[in-house]
Amino acid sequence: MQSLPLGACRATQVVDLFPTVSPEIVVREARLEDCWEVAETHCSSFFPEYSFPLDFVLRVDRLVAMLSGFSVPPGCRRTCLVAVIGGSLDDTLIFGSEDFRIGGFDGKFSLNRGYVTGILTVDTVADFLPRKGPLRQRRTGIAYISNVAVRERDRRKGIAKRLIAKAEAQARSWGCRAIALHCDSNNPGAIKLYKGQGFRSIKVPQGAKWPRPKTSPDVEFNFMMKLLNTPTTA
């Protein structure tokens, strides 16, 4: 998923700091019917201060970006993973929220069932990986994680860890030897989580212009990477 044209997302991964694994959560690839839920989770996590009507416009924009963003260059892969509450797909549709007031449009806009608790995108497009050689060729064999978010009410349940583990498994199935991500340097909770999952910070060489997420210019990132132990075949 690409950066939004509306506002400047700080790209701070919203993760659980003190997780307790919840057995009710299932992590799987997103389906077409999950698209609005994914947009809702993304916007409520990264842009919680937005209110109606801007938050609704933002969700529509995120939905369109998700549907159009899965066209990738030949030979590349991209998927969105979702952590869902098992057996909740038949819940009643919720329109609006407790804070929503029709008259003054004061509050949050919601059009979801709340069954998606967390999201993560993993790809091999390599848009934010350093290019290779004098011809600046796209790197291969390295998966990239982005847009990690867990709904506020579902944090500290180990959901982010499970999303990352699923992303690593997906990357291995694609034949990747490593997986990388950018993390906001001012988010110690996210840095601690990724280091706990085996990621290590990679120092950008002095003067190098490595690509980075297109967000607010004042955001500093840690570039982190983890080597994957690919299964050996007999």
C-alpha positions in Angstrom: 0.0 0.0 0.0 1.3 3.4 -0.9 1.4 6.6 1.0 -1.8 8.7 1.1 -2.1 12.0 -0.7 -4.2 13.4 2.1 -2.1 14.6 5.0 1.3 13.3 6.0 1.3 9.9 7.7 4.1 9.6 10.2 4.5 5.9 9.2 4.8 5.0 12.9 4.1 1.3 13.2 1.3 0.9 15.7 2.2 -2.2 17.6 1.7 -3.9 21.0 4.4 -3.2 23.5 3.6 -5.8 26.2 1.8 -8.6 24.3 -0.2 -11.4 25.7 -1.1 -13.8 22.8 -4.8 -14.1 22.1 -6.0 -17.5 20.9 -9.0 -16.0 19.2 -7.0 -14.2 16.5 -6.4 -15.8 13.1 -3.9 -14.2 10.7 -4.5 -14.7 7.0 -4.3 -13.0 3.6 -6.8 -10.2 3.1 -9.9 -10.9 0.9 -11.9 -8.6 -1.2 -14.6 -8.3 1.5 -11.9 -7.2 4.0 -11.0 -4.1 2.0 -13.1 -1.6 4.0 -12.0 -3.1 7.3 -8.4 -2.8 6.3 -8.9 0.9 5.3 -10.7 1.5 8.6 -7.9 -0.1 10.6 -5.2 1.8 8.8 -6.9 5.2 9.2 -8.0 4.8 12.8 -4.4 3.7 13.7 -2.4 6.2 11.8 -4.8 9.2 11.7 -6.9 8.9 14.9 -7.3 12.7 15.1 -9.3 13.0 11.9 -13.0 13.5 12.2 -16.0 13.5 9.8 -16.1 14.2 6.9 -12.3 14.1 6.4 -11.9 10.7 8.0 -14.5 9.2 5.7 -12.8 10.7 2.6 -9.5 9.4 3.9 -11.0 5.9 4.3 -12.3 6.0 0.7 -8.9 7.1 -0.5 -7.2 4.3 1.4 -9.7 1.8 0.0 -9.0 2.9 -3.6 -5.3 2.8 -2.9 -5.5 -0.7 -1.6 -7.5 -2.0 -4.6 -5.3 -0.3 -7.1 -2.0 -0.9 -5.3 -1.8 -4.6 -5.8 -0.7 -4.2 -9.4 3.0 -5.0 -9.2 5.9 -5.1 -11.6 6.5 -8.5 -13.4 8.1 -11.0 -11.1 7.2 -9.1 -7.9 4.7 -10.1 -5.2 2.6 -8.2 -2.7 0.0 -9.2 -0.2 -1.9 -7.7 2.7 -2.2 -9.7 5.8 -5.0 -9.3 8.3 -5.5 -10.5 11.9 -9.1 -11.3 12.4 -11.3 -12.3 15.3 -12.4 -15.8 14.6 -16.1 -16.3 13.9 -16.9 -12.6 13.8 -17.7 -12.3 10.1 -21.4 -12.6 10.7 -21.5 -9.8 13.2 -24.0 -7.0 12.6 -22.7 -4.1 10.5 -21.9 -1.0 12.6 -22.5 2.4 11.1 -20.8 5.3 12.9 -19.5 5.2 16.4 -20.4 6.4 19.9 -18.9 9.8 19.2 -20.7 10.3 15.8 -23.3 13.1 15.8 -25.3 13.6 12.6 -26.1 17.3 13.2 -22.7 18.7 13.9 -20.6 16.0 12.1 -18.6 16.0 15.3 -16.8 12.7 15.8 -15.6 9.7 14.0 -17.0 7.9 10.9 -17.1 4.2 10.8 -18.7 1.7 8.4 -17.4 -1.6 9.6 -17.9 -4.7 11.7 -14.7 -4.5 13.6 -13.5 -8.0 12.9 -10.1 -6.9 11.6 -7.8 -6.3 14.5 -4.5 -5.7 12.7 -2.9 -5.3 9.3 0.4 -5.7 7.6 1.6 -5.4 4.0 4.5 -7.5 2.7 6.0 -7.3 -0.8 9.0 -7.9 -3.0 8.6 -4.8 -5.1 11.7 -3.3 -3.3 10.6 0.4 -3.7 12.2 1.2 -0.4 15.3 -0.9 -0.6 18.6 0.4 -1.8 19.2 -0.1 -5.5 21.9 -2.5 -6.8 24.9 -1.6 -8.9 25.5 1.5 -11.1 22.4 0.7 -13.1 20.3 1.0 -9.9 18.6 -2.3 -10.4 15.7 -3.4 -8.3 16.9 -5.8 -5.5 15.5 -9.3 -5.5 15.2 -11.9 -2.7 14.3 -9.4 0.0 10.8 -8.9 1.2 9.6 -5.6 2.7 7.1 -5.0 5.5 5.0 -1.9 5.7 1.7 -0.5 7.1 1.8 -2.5 10.4 -1.1 -1.4 12.6 -3.1 -2.9 15.4 -6.4 -1.4 16.5 -6.1 0.3 19.9 -8.5 -1.9 21.7 -6.7 -5.0 20.5 -3.1 -4.1 21.4 -0.9 -6.0 23.9 -2.3 -9.3 22.7 0.6 -10.4 20.5 -1.2 -9.5 17.3 1.8 -7.6 15.8 4.1 -10.6 16.5 1.7 -13.0 14.7 1.4 -10.7 11.7 5.2 -10.4 11.5 5.6 -14.2 11.8 3.1 -14.7 9.0 4.9 -12.2 6.8 8.2 -14.0 7.3 6.5 -17.3 6.4 5.1 -15.6 3.3 8.5 -14.3 2.3 10.1 -17.7 2.7 7.4 -19.2 0.4 8.4 -16.6 -2.2 12.0 -17.7 -1.9 13.3 -14.6 -0.1 16.5 -14.8 1.9 15.8 -11.7 4.0 13.0 -9.4 5.1 13.3 -5.6 5.8 11.3 -2.6 7.0 11.5 1.0 8.1 10.6 2.0 11.6 10.1 5.4 13.0 13.2 6.2 15.2 10.9 8.0 17.7 8.9 4.8 18.3 10.8 2.8 20.9 8.0 0.3 21.3 8.1 -0.6 17.7 11.9 -0.8 17.6 11.8 -3.1 20.7 9.2 -5.3 19.1 11.2 -5.8 15.8 14.5 -6.4 17.6 12.7 -9.0 19.7 11.6 -10.7 16.5 15.2 -10.8 15.3 15.4 -7.6 13.2 18.7 -5.6 13.3 19.2 -2.0 12.5 21.3 -1.4 9.3 23.4 1.8 9.3 22.9 3.8 6.1 26.3 4.7 4.7 27.3 8.3 5.0 26.1 10.3 2.0 24.0 7.4 0.6 20.6 8.3 -0.6 18.7 5.1 0.2 14.9 5.3 -0.6 12.6 5.7 2.4 8.8 5.9 2.9 7.2 9.0 1.5 6.0 10.7 4.7 6.5 13.8 6.6 10.1 15.1 6.0 10.8 15.5 9.7 10.4 11.7 10.4 13.6 9.8 10.9 13.7 6.1 10.2 15.6 3.0 11.3 16.2 0.7 8.4 15.9 -2.8 9.9 16.5 -6.3 8.3 16.3 -9.9 9.3 17.9 -12.9 7.6 15.4 -15.7 7.0 16.2 -19.3 7.5 14.8 -20.9 4.4 13.9 -24.6 4.8 16.2 -27.0 3.1 14.9 -29.7 0.8 16.0 -33.4 1.1 
